[in-house]
Every structure is written in structure tokens, then in C-alpha cells.
């Protein structure tokens, strides 16, 4: 599983930094880490980048807070993209 994701300590991608800046968040100092089951189970909300991430969360910690994947720009209804 780890080989499919960024190595721990990797910075957020330029596109992620730009997208989150539009949402009022600064990811410039962000570095990736591996999620642990205890962190998942302690979370109140879990927002995932993709459905694959959300599925991994649900499989890893079934009792964790509901994992939600936020749709990307091309996955939103056409009216929401306008």
C-alpha cells in the first residue's frame, strides 16, 4: 500500500498548495505522514482526496469516523463547475 502514496516527509504538491490557498489554508509547510489506526479512530471527520483513500480508511479502521472523498473539479456536476 505504501508504494502507492507519497513517501513520509514529502511536501504537498504545487496543485494541492494552490487549491487549498483558494480555500484559505496554507499547505506550504505540510509534510506527509503515515496514518495510524489510532489516529483514524480518534478523528471526528476524515476528508480524503480520492475514493481510493476513503476505501482504505474504511478498510483499515472500520469503526473510524465516516471517511468522505471530496469530488475533484471534473467529478462535480456541471452546474457546480460553472
Secondary structure, DSSP 8 states (H G I E B T S, - for coil): -GGGS--TT-B--HHHHHHHHHTT---TT-B-----HHHHHH-S-EEESSHHHHHHHHHH-TTSS-EEE---GGGS-HHHH-
